[in-house]
Amino acid sequence: MLLLVFIDNPDNNLIIGGLLLWGLALAGFNALSVYLVDKHAPPDHRGKAHGVQTIFAVAGALMCTHLGGYLLDEWTRHAPFLLFCGASLLVLAILFLIALTKKSSETLLGDEKNVSNLRIPFCVETQGHL
């Protein structure tokens, strides 16, 4: 997304490639969010959880589109890209610090004698083993 800041011609083929890549990323995000809600929400609250997730996704898209258009019109054409790239990096840094703090407060293996307590995120478990 940040590379779009440096493209002056809207007919450039890099824009089409960037938008295709962006669309694939959004499709992956949508599939991942549905999976995570299904995995972590209680069965009797999954519909509500999907609704809340969808409301926030749509509200975020509407607000960011409006803010990006305002920044483009009132400041410079680079402003929306730089703002949202900076915001993404800030959120990534906060998530990294949260994960680092959580890992430092817990031991990675739990009981060091029992390796079966080790959990690696996003790995599929079969029969209780990794």
Beta strands, then each sheet from edge to edge (+ up, - down):
end
